[in-house]
Amino acid sequence: MSEELDPSDETSSSVDALTQSDAAIARVLEDLIDVLITKGVIQFTDLPEAAQNKLMTRRQTRAKLSNSLHLLPEDGDEGFL
């Protein structure tokens, strides 16, 4: 017997792949914006206000997450948390 692929499984798989790709592209764009700002090609304030707000929210969220994941001391720190 040959097994037929369920179209809904294929669609679900495609949606999952696009979702992961969207997240990766978003990170690439954030990094690109950071590089352009660092090199002086653009200024943060050149971006639309909505984009500035979204970028700031993501940066703050990543910083909070990064801080909460520091389980071991940084170089030069004494002891554990």
Buried (B, 14 or more C-beta within 10 A) or exposed (E): EEEEEEEEEEEEEEEEEEEEEEEEEEEEEBEEBEEBBEEEEEEEEEBEEEEEEBBEEEEEEEEEEEEEEEEEEEEEEEEEE
